[in-house]
Amino acid sequence: MAYLNLDKTKLVNLEYSLYREMIRTNRAGSYSSSTIIGCNTRKYHGMLVCPIDHFNGGRFVLLSSLDVSLIQHQQVFNLGIRKYQGNHYDPKGHKYITDLEMETIPKRVYRVGGMILSTELLLVETEEQLLFKVTLEEAHSPTKIRFKPFLAFRSIHELTRQNMVANTRYEEVVQGVRVKMYEGFPYLNMQLSKKAEFVAAPDWFRGVEYIKEQHRGYPYQEDLFVPGFFEMDIEKGESIIFSAATAEVKPNGLKAKFTREISKRIPRDTLLNNLLNASQQFIQNRNEEVKLVAGYHWYNERLRDTFVALPGLMAYQNDKDIFIQILDQAVAEVRRIYVAGYSQGLKPDFKDIDVPLWMFFTIQEVERMFPEINICQKYGKAMIEVIQYFMRLQKDGVVHLDDSGLIYAKQTGKPLTWMDAMVDGYPVTWRPGLAVEVNALWYNALCYYAKNCAKNKKDKEAKEALELSEKVKVAFEQTFWYNKGGYLFDFVDGDYSDNSIRPNQLLAVALPFSPLDLEKRKQVIDVVKKELLTPRGIRTLSPQSPKYQGELEGAQSQRDLALHQGSVFPWLAAFFVEGYLAIHKQGGLPFVKRILDGFEEEMGDHCLGSISECFNGNPPHIGKGAISMAWNVGGVLRIIKLIEKYS
């Protein structure tokens, strides 16, 4: 039985199939994404989506979709599918799908009368090239096959309309044609492994609709251009490969290239292998610069996400070099953004106050996984700079140390933590003053820094950091511990202490250096388990709170109002598990393994083989937001690693 166990009887059910999406990326920054039946429901969907240097490396949909038709006895059977106004789908090729396999690469099987056709899709690892393989598995009469490309040539964030500016002419290349619709774009070379007749039939298909954009309150209609179609005979048992690429290729090498590329793929036959596949998809190596994409489809790199995701993403990788390279760049960014140009009189006005402190957590995890790396030599200077940066902040600044040594941050109308949703210019979850996770990260950073200073015989620096950490530890408990509830306040500002039950307190339990004793850590874990834990991760707010919103629905502003008011984030579950197993040891494994079961189920749901950005707080915890997120994939990989550790 296939690991990604889809209900094949429901593939023709649009409510079932249009919710389930898939994405494949390559190391060159390109991706291919759609629903499991090939009907695009987002403007971000496309068969070949590439970064284009001329437009600052932004991603652009070149080939939106490709209709494949089988022809017998002058009858044309189109296997494609698109949505138009009035809930009208044309063509309705999904009704011919009989099977879908995802174990290695996406493979669909269509039956049309006595004809059976399979299609397979992959992206070339280091090139902007899509390879689409069709195989006529069964046929009892002479058969022709037709390929009709639908072109967009626009940003993933925009939609296009029929216009007079578009260059709709094509040029011939070996066994194919190429098109460049607008200046600044590369040519899209469409070539086949077998000689075919190209029938020029330029036309705009108007009013194609994307229902996910419609539901999200965004523009959702566009026009796609078709330059014509390729047509040729196909024999029973014959395979033909359609290539779409930004560079012209040699068609006689397409079949061998397809075989080579498929041999590099990790089978998606376990939860671990699915997550390893997904973790590779976030890596973008382009123009000698390596980046970690935070998520698909619309995110680029984000520093916090990189630091949180990396420990899990690199945990099972044989080749750690590329991940260390990503970490090195992230550390350099921290120094550039937060430290460079610092002077005694500077009043900091940066947004994500926790980001430089996350750096310490990631470095700690790297040291644990790769003890052969000289951490002090490699990252010592950056750690010193960040610690000293916070210690020298002026008292009248937006961010500063209060008299107790805790980090205080407040700016009217501006969120300064990871809960940063804004609606109509105001923060939804404003947490001014002393934020619990920021100060848990601060305490952890101070302790780790002191330990490394002592290791390197920097006695003065070690003593200074150790004294401050001891001061912070006392202040942390006095400030944040909520005796009546048996957990930690979420933030404290002057006389106000916010007793909302949120997951941010988990960091005070799960980080390598905790400011809490064992009994208090256990109480925090018990409260989070009771109020926030779900099969898809940790809620951002207890359902008992009057501010709780369990559904992420509607337009952008409505979704942002609910985003951190109950939505579930899987990456937080890794910190829950870390804290839970530190207390319960091996005896906690059966419970933690049940948490993992929820992510096993998710592999065949919203985004096949990956984990969505967040989930509804209310059961059945439907996936929402971006379909694949690096820190969530990394978080679940950390849970698997923790289970191994305590086993």
C-alpha positions as CSV (number, residue, x, y, z in Angstrom):
1,M,0.0,0.0,0.0
2,A,1.2,3.5,-0.9
3,Y,2.2,5.7,2.1
4,L,0.4,8.7,0.8
5,N,-2.9,6.9,0.9
6,L,-5.4,8.9,-1.1
7,D,-9.0,7.8,-1.7
8,K,-8.9,7.1,-5.4
9,T,-12.6,6.9,-5.6
10,K,-12.8,10.6,-4.6
11,L,-10.4,11.9,-7.3
12,V,-13.4,12.9,-9.4
13,N,-14.9,14.7,-6.4
14,L,-13.8,18.3,-6.8
15,E,-14.5,19.2,-3.1
16,Y,-12.0,16.5,-2.2
17,S,-9.4,17.0,-5.0
18,L,-9.2,20.8,-5.2
19,Y,-8.4,21.1,-1.5
20,R,-5.3,18.8,-1.8
21,E,-2.3,20.5,-3.4
22,M,1.2,19.5,-4.2
23,I,4.5,21.3,-4.9
24,R,7.8,20.3,-6.3
25,T,10.8,22.6,-6.3
26,N,14.4,22.5,-7.5
27,R,17.7,23.9,-6.3
28,A,17.5,26.7,-8.9
29,G,14.6,28.4,-7.2
30,S,11.8,27.1,-9.6
31,Y,8.7,25.2,-8.6
32,S,5.8,23.4,-10.1
33,S,2.5,23.3,-8.1
34,S,-1.2,22.6,-8.6
35,T,-3.9,20.5,-7.1
36,I,-3.7,16.8,-7.3
37,I,-5.9,16.7,-10.4
38,G,-4.0,19.5,-12.1
39,C,-6.7,22.2,-11.8
40,N,-5.0,25.5,-10.7
41,T,-6.9,27.1,-7.8
42,R,-4.3,29.8,-6.9
43,K,-2.6,32.5,-8.9
44,Y,0.6,30.9,-7.4
45,H,0.0,27.6,-9.1
46,G,1.8,26.8,-12.3
47,M,3.7,24.0,-14.1
48,L,6.9,26.0,-14.4
49,V,7.4,29.0,-12.1
50,C,10.9,30.5,-12.2
51,P,12.9,33.3,-10.5
52,I,14.0,35.9,-13.1
53,D,17.1,37.9,-12.5
54,H,15.9,40.8,-14.6
55,F,13.1,41.3,-12.1
56,N,15.3,41.1,-8.9
57,G,14.9,37.3,-8.7
58,G,11.1,37.4,-8.2
59,R,9.2,34.3,-9.2
60,F,7.1,34.3,-12.4
61,V,4.6,31.9,-13.8
62,L,5.7,31.1,-17.3
63,L,3.8,27.9,-18.1
64,S,0.5,27.9,-16.2
65,S,-0.8,24.6,-17.4
66,L,-0.5,22.0,-20.1
67,D,-3.6,20.3,-21.7
68,V,-3.0,16.8,-22.9
69,S,-5.5,15.3,-25.3
70,L,-5.9,11.8,-26.8
71,I,-7.4,11.5,-30.2
72,Q,-8.9,8.3,-31.7
73,H,-11.3,8.1,-34.7
74,Q,-11.4,11.9,-35.0
75,Q,-12.6,12.2,-31.4
76,V,-10.6,14.5,-29.1
77,F,-10.5,13.7,-25.3
78,N,-9.0,16.6,-23.4
79,L,-7.5,15.5,-20.0
80,G,-7.1,19.1,-18.7
81,I,-9.3,21.0,-16.3
82,R,-9.8,24.8,-15.6
83,K,-12.5,26.7,-13.8
84,Y,-14.6,29.5,-15.4
85,Q,-17.4,31.8,-14.2
86,G,-20.5,30.2,-12.7
87,N,-18.7,27.2,-11.3
88,H,-18.1,26.0,-14.8
89,Y,-15.2,23.6,-15.4
90,D,-13.9,23.1,-19.0
91,P,-12.5,20.7,-20.0
92,K,-13.4,18.1,-17.3
93,G,-10.4,15.8,-17.7
94,H,-10.5,14.9,-14.0
95,K,-13.3,12.5,-14.7
96,Y,-10.9,10.2,-16.6
97,I,-8.4,10.0,-13.7
98,T,-8.3,6.5,-12.2
99,D,-5.1,6.6,-10.2
100,L,-2.6,9.0,-8.6
101,E,0.8,8.0,-7.2
102,M,3.1,10.3,-5.2
103,E,5.7,7.9,-3.9
104,T,8.6,9.3,-6.0
105,I,7.2,11.9,-8.4
106,P,3.5,12.7,-9.2
107,K,2.0,10.2,-11.6
108,R,-1.5,10.3,-12.8
109,V,-3.3,7.5,-14.7
110,Y,-6.2,8.3,-17.1
111,R,-8.6,5.9,-18.7
112,V,-10.5,7.0,-21.8
113,G,-12.4,4.1,-23.2
114,G,-9.8,1.5,-24.2
115,M,-6.9,4.0,-23.8
116,I,-4.8,4.3,-20.7
117,L,-2.4,7.1,-20.4
118,S,0.0,7.9,-17.5
119,T,1.7,11.2,-16.9
120,E,4.7,12.0,-14.7
121,L,6.2,15.3,-13.8
122,L,9.5,16.5,-12.4
123,L,11.8,19.5,-12.3
124,V,15.4,19.3,-13.2
125,E,17.5,19.8,-10.1
126,T,19.7,22.8,-11.0
127,E,18.0,24.2,-14.1
128,E,14.8,26.1,-14.9
129,Q,13.3,23.1,-16.7
130,L,10.2,21.0,-16.4
131,L,10.0,17.5,-17.8
132,F,6.6,16.1,-18.4
133,K,6.5,12.4,-19.4
134,V,3.4,10.7,-21.0
135,T,3.2,7.0,-21.6
136,L,0.4,5.3,-23.6
137,E,-0.1,2.2,-21.5
138,E,-3.0,0.7,-23.5
139,A,-4.7,1.4,-26.8
140,H,-6.5,-0.8,-29.4
141,S,-6.7,1.7,-32.3
142,P,-4.3,4.2,-33.9
143,T,-3.9,7.1,-31.4
144,K,-2.7,10.7,-31.6
145,I,-1.6,12.9,-28.7
146,R,-1.9,16.7,-28.4
147,F,0.0,19.1,-26.1
148,K,-1.6,22.5,-25.6
149,P,0.4,25.0,-23.4
150,F,-1.3,27.8,-21.5
151,L,1.1,30.7,-20.9
152,A,1.0,33.4,-18.2
153,F,4.4,35.3,-18.2
154,R,3.5,37.2,-15.0
155,S,4.5,37.5,-11.3
156,I,3.1,35.0,-8.9
157,H,1.5,37.9,-7.1
158,E,-0.3,39.3,-10.1
159,L,-2.9,38.2,-12.7
160,T,-2.7,38.9,-16.4
161,R,-5.3,39.9,-19.0
162,Q,-5.4,39.9,-22.8
163,N,-3.5,42.9,-24.0
164,M,-1.9,44.5,-27.0
165,V,1.6,44.6,-25.5
166,A,2.1,40.8,-25.4
167,N,4.3,39.3,-28.1
168,T,2.2,36.4,-29.3
169,R,4.6,35.3,-32.0
170,Y,6.6,32.1,-31.7
171,E,10.0,31.0,-33.1
172,E,11.0,27.5,-34.1
173,V,13.6,25.6,-32.2
174,V,14.7,21.9,-32.5
175,Q,11.5,19.8,-32.2
176,G,9.6,22.6,-30.7
177,V,8.9,26.4,-30.4
178,R,9.9,29.2,-28.1
179,V,7.9,32.2,-26.9
180,K,8.8,35.4,-25.1
181,M,5.7,37.4,-24.4
182,Y,7.3,40.5,-22.7
183,E,10.7,42.2,-22.6
184,G,12.9,41.2,-19.7
185,F,11.6,37.7,-19.7
186,P,13.6,34.7,-20.9
187,Y,12.3,32.6,-23.8
188,L,10.1,29.7,-22.8
189,N,11.4,26.8,-24.9
190,M,8.8,24.1,-25.4
191,Q,10.4,21.0,-27.0
192,L,9.5,17.3,-27.3
193,S,11.5,14.1,-27.4
194,K,9.7,13.1,-30.6
195,K,9.2,15.2,-33.7
196,A,5.7,16.7,-33.8
197,E,3.6,19.0,-35.9
198,F,3.1,22.4,-34.2
199,V,-0.2,23.9,-35.3
200,A,-0.2,27.7,-34.7
201,A,-3.5,28.6,-33.3
202,P,-2.9,31.8,-31.1
203,D,-5.7,32.5,-28.8
204,W,-6.5,33.9,-25.4
205,F,-8.5,31.9,-23.0
206,R,-10.4,34.5,-21.0
207,G,-11.9,34.4,-17.5
208,V,-9.9,31.5,-16.0
209,E,-10.7,31.6,-12.2
210,Y,-8.8,30.6,-9.1
211,I,-11.2,29.7,-6.3
212,K,-8.6,29.9,-3.5
213,E,-7.9,33.6,-4.4
214,Q,-11.7,34.2,-4.5
215,H,-12.1,32.8,-1.1
216,R,-9.2,34.9,0.2
217,G,-10.8,38.1,-1.0
218,Y,-8.3,38.7,-3.8
219,P,-8.7,39.2,-7.6
220,Y,-9.2,35.8,-9.0
221,Q,-9.7,36.0,-12.8
222,E,-7.2,36.0,-15.6
223,D,-6.6,35.4,-19.3
224,L,-4.1,32.8,-20.5
225,F,-2.4,32.7,-23.9
226,V,-2.2,29.6,-26.0
227,P,0.2,29.9,-29.0
228,G,-1.0,26.7,-30.6
229,F,-0.5,23.0,-30.0
230,F,1.8,20.0,-30.8
231,E,0.3,16.9,-32.3
232,M,1.8,13.5,-33.2
233,D,1.1,9.8,-33.3
234,I,1.8,7.7,-30.2
235,E,2.1,3.9,-30.1
236,K,1.0,1.6,-27.3
237,G,3.9,1.4,-24.8
238,E,5.5,4.6,-26.1
239,S,6.7,7.4,-23.9
240,I,7.1,11.0,-25.0
241,I,8.6,13.8,-22.9
242,F,7.5,17.4,-23.1
243,S,10.2,19.9,-21.9
244,A,9.5,23.5,-20.9
245,A,12.7,25.4,-20.1
246,T,14.3,28.9,-20.1
247,A,17.1,27.6,-22.3
248,E,17.0,25.5,-25.5
249,V,17.8,21.9,-24.9
250,K,18.8,18.8,-27.0
251,P,15.6,16.8,-27.5
252,N,17.3,13.5,-28.1
253,G,18.7,13.7,-24.5
254,L,15.4,14.3,-22.7
255,K,14.6,10.6,-21.9
256,A,18.0,10.0,-20.5
257,K,17.8,13.2,-18.5
258,F,14.4,12.2,-17.1
259,T,15.8,8.8,-15.9
260,R,18.8,10.5,-14.3
261,E,16.7,13.0,-12.5
262,I,14.2,10.5,-11.1
263,S,17.0,8.4,-9.7
264,K,18.0,11.3,-7.4
265,R,14.6,11.4,-5.7
266,I,13.9,10.1,-2.2
267,P,10.9,7.8,-2.2
268,R,8.0,9.3,-0.2
269,D,7.3,6.1,1.6
270,T,7.5,7.2,5.3
271,L,6.8,10.3,7.3
272,L,10.5,10.9,7.7
273,N,11.2,10.6,3.9
274,N,8.3,12.9,3.1
275,L,9.7,15.5,5.5
276,L,13.3,15.0,4.1
277,N,11.9,15.6,0.6
278,A,10.0,18.7,1.9
279,S,13.1,20.0,3.7
280,Q,15.1,19.9,0.4
281,Q,12.5,22.0,-1.3
282,F,13.2,25.0,0.8
283,I,16.8,25.3,-0.3
284,Q,17.5,27.7,-3.2
285,N,21.0,27.8,-4.6
286,R,21.1,30.5,-7.3
287,N,23.8,32.8,-8.5
288,E,26.3,31.4,-6.0
289,E,23.9,32.4,-3.1
290,V,22.2,29.8,-0.9
291,K,18.9,30.8,0.7
292,L,16.3,29.0,2.8
293,V,12.8,29.8,1.5
294,A,10.5,30.3,4.5
295,G,7.5,28.7,2.7
296,Y,5.5,28.3,-0.4
297,H,4.1,29.8,-2.4
298,W,4.6,33.5,-1.4
299,Y,7.3,33.6,1.2
300,N,11.0,34.4,0.6
301,E,13.7,34.0,3.3
302,R,12.9,35.2,6.8
303,L,15.6,35.3,9.5
304,R,13.5,34.0,12.4
305,D,12.1,31.1,10.3
306,T,15.6,30.2,9.2
307,F,16.9,30.0,12.8
308,V,13.9,28.0,14.0
309,A,13.8,25.6,11.0
310,L,17.5,24.8,10.5
311,P,18.0,22.4,13.5
312,G,15.3,20.1,12.3
313,L,16.0,20.5,8.6
314,M,19.7,19.5,9.0
315,A,19.1,16.8,11.6
316,Y,19.1,13.9,9.1
317,Q,21.2,15.4,6.3
318,N,24.4,13.7,5.3
319,D,25.6,16.9,3.6
320,K,25.5,19.5,6.3
321,D,27.6,22.0,4.4
322,I,24.8,23.7,2.6
323,F,22.8,24.1,5.8
324,I,25.9,25.5,7.6
325,Q,26.3,27.9,4.7
326,I,22.7,29.0,5.2
327,L,23.4,29.5,8.9
328,D,26.5,31.5,8.2
329,Q,24.6,33.9,6.0
330,A,21.8,34.2,8.6
331,V,24.4,35.0,11.3
332,A,26.0,37.6,8.9
333,E,22.5,39.1,8.5
334,V,22.1,39.5,12.2
335,R,25.4,41.3,12.5
336,R,24.5,43.5,9.6
337,I,20.9,44.4,10.7
338,Y,21.2,44.5,14.5
339,V,24.9,45.2,15.3
340,A,26.6,47.1,12.4
341,G,26.9,50.8,13.0
342,Y,25.9,50.4,16.7
343,S,27.1,53.3,18.9
344,Q,26.4,54.2,22.5
345,G,23.9,56.8,21.6
346,L,21.9,54.8,19.1
347,K,18.2,54.3,19.9
348,P,17.3,51.0,18.2
349,D,14.1,50.9,16.1
350,F,14.1,47.4,14.8
351,K,11.1,45.2,14.6
352,D,11.8,41.5,15.4
353,I,13.5,41.8,18.7
354,D,13.8,38.1,19.3
355,V,15.6,37.3,16.0
356,P,19.2,37.8,17.2
357,L,18.4,35.7,20.3
358,W,17.1,32.8,18.2
359,M,20.7,32.7,16.7
360,F,22.0,31.2,20.0
361,F,19.4,28.4,20.0
362,T,20.4,27.4,16.4
363,I,24.1,27.5,17.2
364,Q,23.5,25.4,20.3
365,E,21.7,22.8,18.2
366,V,24.5,22.8,15.6
367,E,27.1,22.3,18.3
368,R,25.1,19.3,19.7
369,M,24.7,17.7,16.2
370,F,28.2,18.5,14.9
371,P,30.6,18.5,17.8
372,E,33.5,18.6,15.4
373,I,32.7,22.2,14.5
374,N,34.6,24.8,16.6
375,I,31.6,26.9,17.6
376,C,33.6,29.5,19.5
377,Q,35.9,30.1,16.6
378,K,33.1,30.2,14.0
379,Y,30.4,32.1,15.8
380,G,32.0,33.5,18.9
381,K,32.4,37.0,17.6
382,A,28.8,37.2,16.5
383,M,27.6,36.0,19.9
384,I,29.7,38.5,21.8
385,E,28.4,41.4,19.6
386,V,24.8,40.5,20.1
387,I,25.1,40.1,23.9
388,Q,27.0,43.3,24.2
389,Y,24.5,45.0,21.9
390,F,21.6,44.3,24.2
391,M,23.6,45.1,27.3
392,R,24.5,48.6,26.1
393,L,21.0,49.6,24.9
394,Q,20.0,53.0,26.3
395,K,17.2,53.1,28.8
396,D,15.1,55.6,26.8
397,G,15.2,53.4,23.6
398,V,12.3,51.4,22.2
399,V,14.3,48.3,23.3
400,H,16.4,48.2,26.5
401,L,17.3,46.3,29.6
402,D,15.3,47.2,32.6
403,D,16.8,47.4,36.1
404,S,16.4,43.7,36.6
405,G,18.2,42.8,33.4
406,L,15.2,41.7,31.4
407,I,14.6,42.9,27.8
408,Y,11.8,45.5,27.6
409,A,10.4,46.5,24.2
410,K,7.5,48.8,23.4
411,Q,6.5,50.9,20.4
412,T,3.0,52.1,20.0
413,G,1.2,50.6,17.1
414,K,4.1,48.2,16.2
415,P,4.3,44.5,17.0
416,L,7.8,43.6,18.1
417,T,7.5,39.8,18.4
418,W,6.7,36.9,16.1
419,M,3.0,37.5,16.7
420,D,3.1,40.4,14.3
421,A,-0.3,40.5,12.4
422,M,-1.6,44.0,11.6
423,V,-5.1,45.1,10.6
424,D,-5.8,48.6,9.5
425,G,-2.5,49.8,10.8
426,Y,-2.8,48.3,14.3
427,P,-1.3,45.2,15.8
428,V,-3.7,42.4,16.5
429,T,-1.7,40.8,19.2
430,W,0.2,43.7,20.8
431,R,2.5,42.5,23.5
432,P,4.4,45.5,24.8
433,G,6.9,45.5,27.6
434,L,8.5,42.3,28.8
435,A,7.6,39.4,26.5
436,V,8.0,35.9,28.0
437,E,9.7,34.2,25.1
438,V,12.0,37.1,24.4
439,N,13.3,36.9,27.9
440,A,13.5,33.1,27.9
441,L,15.7,33.4,24.8
442,W,17.7,36.2,26.5
443,Y,18.4,34.0,29.5
444,N,19.4,31.1,27.3
445,A,21.7,33.3,25.3
446,L,23.4,34.7,28.4
447,C,24.0,31.3,29.9
448,Y,25.3,29.8,26.6
449,Y,27.5,32.9,26.1
450,A,28.9,32.6,29.6
451,K,29.6,28.9,29.1
452,N,31.5,29.6,25.9
453,C,33.5,32.5,27.4
454,A,34.6,30.2,30.3
455,K,35.5,27.5,27.8
456,N,37.8,30.0,26.0
457,K,39.3,31.3,29.2
458,K,37.6,34.7,28.8
459,D,37.1,35.0,32.5
460,K,36.0,38.7,32.6
461,E,33.3,38.2,29.9
462,A,32.2,34.9,31.4
463,K,31.8,36.5,34.9
464,E,29.9,39.5,33.6
465,A,27.5,37.3,31.6
466,L,27.0,34.8,34.4
467,E,26.2,37.5,36.9
468,L,23.7,39.1,34.6
469,S,22.1,35.6,33.8
470,E,21.7,34.9,37.6
471,K,20.0,38.3,38.0
472,V,17.8,37.6,35.0
473,K,16.8,34.2,36.3
474,V,15.6,35.7,39.6
475,A,13.7,38.5,37.8
476,F,12.2,36.1,35.2
477,E,10.4,34.1,37.9
478,Q,9.4,37.1,39.9
479,T,8.0,38.8,36.8
480,F,6.4,36.1,34.8
481,W,5.2,33.4,37.2
482,Y,1.4,33.4,37.7
483,N,0.9,31.7,41.0
484,K,-2.9,31.5,40.7
485,G,-2.7,29.8,37.3
486,G,0.5,27.8,37.7
487,Y,1.9,29.1,34.4
488,L,3.7,32.1,33.0
489,F,2.3,35.5,32.0
490,D,2.5,36.1,28.3
491,F,3.8,39.7,28.8
492,V,4.2,42.2,31.5
493,D,4.0,46.0,31.1
494,G,4.3,48.0,34.2
495,D,1.4,47.0,36.5
496,Y,-0.3,45.0,33.8
497,S,0.4,41.2,33.6
498,D,-1.3,39.4,30.7
499,N,-2.5,36.0,31.9
500,S,-3.6,34.7,28.5
501,I,-2.6,31.1,28.0
502,R,-0.3,31.2,25.0
503,P,2.5,29.0,23.7
504,N,5.3,31.5,24.1
505,Q,5.9,30.3,27.6
506,L,7.1,27.0,26.2
507,L,10.5,28.5,25.4
508,A,11.2,29.0,29.1
509,V,10.7,25.2,29.5
510,A,12.3,23.8,26.4
511,L,15.4,25.8,25.7
512,P,18.7,24.3,26.8
513,F,19.0,26.8,29.7
514,S,15.7,27.3,31.6
515,P,15.1,30.0,34.2
516,L,12.5,27.7,35.9
517,D,12.9,24.8,38.3
518,L,11.6,21.4,37.5
519,E,8.2,21.7,39.2
520,K,7.3,24.9,37.5
521,R,8.4,23.5,34.1
522,K,6.1,20.6,34.7
523,Q,3.2,22.9,35.6
524,V,3.7,24.9,32.4
525,I,3.8,21.7,30.3
526,D,0.6,20.5,32.0
527,V,-1.3,23.8,31.2
528,V,-0.1,23.8,27.6
529,K,-1.1,20.2,27.2
530,K,-4.6,20.8,28.5
531,E,-5.3,24.1,26.8
532,L,-3.2,24.4,23.6
533,L,-2.1,21.0,22.3
534,T,-3.9,19.7,19.2
535,P,-3.1,16.9,16.7
536,R,-1.6,19.5,14.4
537,G,0.5,21.4,16.9
538,I,0.0,24.1,19.5
539,R,-2.7,26.7,19.6
540,T,-1.7,30.4,19.9
541,L,-4.4,31.0,22.5
542,S,-6.6,28.9,24.8
543,P,-10.2,28.3,23.6
544,Q,-11.2,29.5,27.1
545,S,-10.1,33.1,26.2
546,P,-12.8,35.5,25.0
547,K,-10.4,36.6,22.3
548,Y,-10.1,33.0,20.9
549,Q,-10.9,32.6,17.2
550,G,-10.8,29.0,16.1
551,E,-11.3,29.5,12.3
552,L,-9.1,31.2,9.7
553,E,-11.6,32.3,7.1
554,G,-12.6,35.2,5.0
555,A,-10.6,38.1,3.5
556,Q,-7.1,39.0,4.6
557,S,-8.1,41.3,7.5
558,Q,-10.4,38.6,8.9
559,R,-7.7,36.0,8.7
560,D,-5.2,38.3,10.3
561,L,-7.5,39.0,13.2
562,A,-7.6,35.2,13.9
563,L,-4.0,34.3,13.0
564,H,-2.5,34.4,16.5
565,Q,-5.8,34.2,18.4
566,G,-6.1,30.4,18.4
567,S,-4.6,29.2,15.2
568,V,-2.4,26.1,15.5
569,F,1.3,26.2,14.6
570,P,3.2,22.9,14.2
571,W,6.7,24.3,14.9
572,L,5.7,25.0,18.4
573,A,5.0,21.3,19.0
574,A,8.7,20.6,18.9
575,F,9.3,22.8,22.0
576,F,6.4,21.2,23.8
577,V,7.9,17.8,23.1
578,E,11.3,19.0,24.1
579,G,10.0,20.2,27.5
580,Y,7.7,17.2,27.9
581,L,10.4,14.6,27.4
582,A,12.9,16.4,29.5
583,I,10.4,15.9,32.4
584,H,8.9,12.5,31.6
585,K,11.9,10.9,29.9
586,Q,11.3,7.5,28.3
587,G,7.9,7.3,30.0
588,G,6.6,10.1,27.9
589,L,7.3,8.4,24.6
590,P,3.9,6.8,24.0
591,F,2.2,10.1,24.4
592,V,4.7,11.9,22.1
593,K,4.3,9.2,19.5
594,R,0.6,9.9,19.4
595,I,1.4,13.6,18.7
596,L,3.4,12.4,15.7
597,D,0.3,10.4,14.4
598,G,-1.4,13.7,13.7
599,F,1.4,14.7,11.3
600,E,1.3,11.3,9.6
601,E,-2.4,12.0,8.7
602,E,-1.5,15.4,7.4
603,M,0.9,14.0,4.8
604,G,-2.1,13.1,2.6
605,D,-4.1,16.2,3.3
606,H,-3.7,19.9,2.5
607,C,-0.2,19.7,0.8
608,L,0.8,16.2,0.0
609,G,4.1,15.3,1.7
610,S,4.5,18.6,3.6
611,I,3.0,20.7,6.4
612,S,1.0,23.9,6.0
613,E,1.7,27.3,7.6
614,C,-1.0,26.9,10.3
615,F,-4.3,25.1,11.1
616,N,-7.7,26.1,12.4
617,G,-7.8,26.0,16.2
618,N,-11.1,24.2,16.1
619,P,-11.3,20.5,15.0
620,P,-10.8,19.1,12.5
621,H,-7.9,21.5,12.3
622,I,-7.9,22.2,8.6
623,G,-4.7,23.4,7.0
624,K,-4.5,27.1,6.2
625,G,-2.1,29.7,4.8
626,A,1.0,28.7,2.8
627,I,0.9,25.1,1.9
628,S,4.5,24.2,2.9
629,M,6.5,25.9,5.7
630,A,10.1,25.3,6.6
631,W,9.9,25.8,10.3
632,N,6.9,23.4,10.6
633,V,8.7,20.7,8.6
634,G,11.8,21.3,10.7
635,G,9.8,21.2,13.9
636,V,8.3,17.8,13.1
637,L,11.7,16.5,12.1
638,R,13.0,17.6,15.6
639,I,10.1,15.7,17.2
640,I,11.2,12.5,15.4
641,K,14.8,13.1,16.4
642,L,13.7,13.6,20.1
643,I,11.8,10.4,20.0
644,E,15.0,8.6,18.8
645,K,17.0,10.4,21.5
646,Y,14.8,9.2,24.4
647,S,14.3,5.8,22.9
